[in-house]
Amino acid sequence: MEQVPHIALFCQENRPAIPYAFSKYLLPIVVRYLADQNNQVRKTSQAALLALLEQELIERFDVETKVCPVLVGLTAPDSTDDVKTEAVAIMCRMAPMVGKDITERLILPRFCEMCCDCRMFHVRKVCAANFGDICSVVGQQATEEMLLPRFFQLCSDNVWGVRKACAECFMAVSCATCQEIRRTKLSALFINLISDPSRWVRQAAFQSLGPFISTFANPSSSGQYFKEESKSSDDASVEEKNSNERTRDQEAPEDVQIRPEDAPAEPAAGPPRVELEGTPEDGAESPRRPPGEGATLVGSSVLCAWSSEPPQEAAGDEKDRKPGHGRSASRLEEPGLLDQEYNSFHFWRTPLPEIDLDVELGQGSGSPLSPEGPGAAPQVSVPGSASLTMATRKELEELIENLEPHVDDPDVRAQVDVLAAALRASSLDACDEPGEVARRSPVQDEPAAGELPGCGLSREASVPLISDAVEDVDSALCYMRHDPDLGSDGGFSPDEERRPRVQDVVPQALLDQYLSMTDPSRAQTVDTEIAKHCAYSLPGVALTLGRQNWHCLRETYETLASDMQWKVRRTLAFSIHELAVILGDQLTAADLVPIFNGFLKDLDEVRIGVLKHLHDFLKLLHVDKRREYLYQLQEFLVTDNSRNWRFRAELAEQLILLLELYSPRDVYDYLRPIALSLCADKVSSVRWISYKLVSEMVRKLHRAAPPSFGVDLIHELVENFGRCPRWSGRQAFVFVCQTVIEDDCLPMDQFALHLMPHLLTLANDRVPNVRVLLAKTLRQTLLEKEYFSASASCHQEAVEQTIVALQMDRDSDVKYFASTHPAGTRISEDALSTASSTY
């Protein structure tokens, strides 16, 4: 069996002479030994079969007629346990190789049967472990129709090993389903795995949580625009449309009932009644607003307002409402949401303006929902509006005053922050000018596209107010994306008040579980490295949520950045540049730069993550902020362990990339000393990279408007290295000159003027290693340039005289390299050769 793949390859190469040898003789042997009594023979034959399939040495016809039937037969009930388990594993592994058609016709039916094998849990475990691969091969339709029911059974299997395998492949299964099933069915299933009695299942589920959340990403709306101000209105309109479509995709079936305690979860809407599980979120997808407009309404948006009043008052006020006012009235009368306790998740930001209820409703019931302030329609008289505003503000002030003695409690502090924000919002509403608030007549069903409804704080606690003017249930869950402090770029200010972690992209229950991964109790009850898994998947979760929902992750990211385990901080350090691309320059400067600065002073194991992507991160910052790091680059030369030469080598690599980000003056003042220091490093690998750095620096400074920086750098190279008392410094000078020539960093006339005279003087150097490298440089690099070979000049004559002198050198190696033209001896190829090696 070990020789079969080699023989098969020979048969393939000589197929014209022996066209049917493999199919007729070798393949039957491989298939027969799949059922051999000896375990080692079976394992070897399985490996041979997979190798043959991978190399595409088995014809498709043979796969259908000779391989698959045998494997299906080995999974029969009368097969031994080991053979059956191994056969299922082979079928799963060969599915990606044989393709969708054969898998659906020959493998999928038996695979579904094996998922329900009641006698052998080993078979079910193998099926669960390979479930994602099968789903990715057969596609969405077969997955949803045939495989998902089996997957649900496996996730509730009585053997924890099977459930653990399901948790590990959850992301692959999710990728093969539609968004609706992912949101309505798989999310609830995953929550069950996270709450599993077995610690091993919970551990696997939490490791897969971040990847599973990433499958909710909407490619059309997660496109990144780093410079938000460059986004066109057309792009914004397309993203707004995608946002509306995503919201409509989140409708729940009629038979899904939502418990009150699940209120801060994913948004969902569906007939015959509208259920609001979450709160709206602002997004970068909103189209730009002219300065005169106060809000942008997305479609027939429903503007939801949350206030801090007790639910009992809301229930009392509801009894006085007139019946028959459409879905708005019936929605508010549902008992489940009125009995909810106060929950800080209900408060996500400064309360939003709300669509006015019908004026007749407001007048008849004396409801506090009628328009407030000078922004109300002038033709409608609403008595008591001003006093209502004052009363609401007074109640808020009293509530804040009562809670202040208990601010040590984080939950209470969150409530105080939200109430203070609501109080400030009411003050702003009272100061609004009439011209800034659009007017609405009593007969209007919906506000016009550029109008802002009357603003006010509702007296219902935790009850979303839905306007009866909304005529379409599908659009009842569209969210208003508005914040008065938003910039013109559609993002939000990083100084904006921190909001509770509620969003509408992924089911809120999943996000809550992800955020809980930083809880210290999780490390004790689930996995000691759970924080590392959280940090590893955080960029993917951030990309899925979008920068408009960064407030959901900000606190978690800060917690991870200060984690006691350096492995957690190291993971964040390696990905902070990717997160900066996702968040954009404004949020990066506000939230990531402080953490980045902390990583710069961390352990070397953490600093290396920042250093490897230093250029990627700094290029995302504004020029002024970027220049601040010039003073800190010198600190990378100092490491915890002086033997950590790879750290300095990486610094040299990054400095080459950083040259494009800084002006010639900054390069000369700050990067030049570091580069020259690295050229004299004790480790040759660091020096070789530094020669490239210095040559690129020469190129940049020479091309600068005043070339004086370049000339000064060349003079410093001559003084510090060309005339260095140590032979290693003089050899480094030759290396730099060779690199400058090879990469055309200087025009040859400038090289001949500034560097070549000092280079040729080294022909009389007392150290053979310097003369050997000089001979190589002159013969193999310099003379290949047309400037020295095509035209007769004094420079060419000087080079030829130097080469003649080196050919008569007393050292045999110098003579060899000066007289001949050996292949493959350039700096990039012979850096490790003994002739040019340094100390």
Secondary structure by P-SEA (a helix, b strand, c coil): ccaaaaaaaaaaaaccccccccccccaaaaaaacccccaaaaaaaaaaaaaaaaaccccaaaaacccaaaaaaaacccccaaaaaaaaaaaaaacccccaaaaacccaaaaaaaaaccccaaaaaaaaaaaaaaaaaacccccccccaaaaaaaaacccaaaaaaaaaaaaaaaaacccccccccaaaaaaaaaacccaaaaaaaaaaaaaaaaaaccccccccccccccccaaaaaaaaaaaaaaaaaaccccccccccccccccbbbbccbbbbcbbbbbccccccccccccccccccbbbbbbbcccaaaaaaaaaaccccccaaaaaaacccccccccccccccccccccccccaaaaaaaccccccccccccccccccaaaaaaaaaaaaaaaaaaaaccccccaaaaaaaaaaaaaaaaaaaaaacccccbbbbcccccccccccccbbbbbccccbbbbbccccccccccccccccccccccccccccccccccccccccaaaaaaaaacccaaaaaccccaaaaaaaaaaaaaaaaaccccccccaaaaaaaaacccaaaaaaaaacaaaaaaaacaaaaacccaaaaaaaaaccaaaaaaaaaaaaaaaaacccccccccccccccccccccccaaaaaaaaaaaaaaacccccaaaaaacaaaaaaaaaacccaaaaaaaaaaaaaaaaaaaacccaaaaaaaaaaaaaaccccccaaaaaaaaaaaaaaaaaccccaaaaacccaaaaaaccccccaaaaaaaaaaaaccccccccccccccaaaaaaaaaaaaaaacccaaaaaaaccccccccccccccccccccc
